[in-house]
Amino acid sequence: MNIIGKNVRLIREKKGWTQEQLAAKCNLNDWEISRSTLAKIESNVRGVTDIEVSYLAVALDIKIETLFLYHSKT
């Protein structure tokens, strides 16, 4: 199970990034992830390990807790 996928997508979209752009940023931070794997995370199909949460936070330039607390303003 994965509880941050929706927030990853919301934050990525708020930044105006594509899944490919976020995957590239993750790859620059030593996490080899494809766009399709990122899509699975965002749709809660694939789980996320603790270290992967950390990689996502770094790539998105946010605090880790933001991934768990973020809510859409829509």
Secondary structure, DSSP 8 states (H G I E B T S, - for coil): --SSHHHHHHHHHHTT--HHHHHHHHHHTT----HHHHHHHHTTSS---HHHHHHHHHHHTS-HHHHHH-----
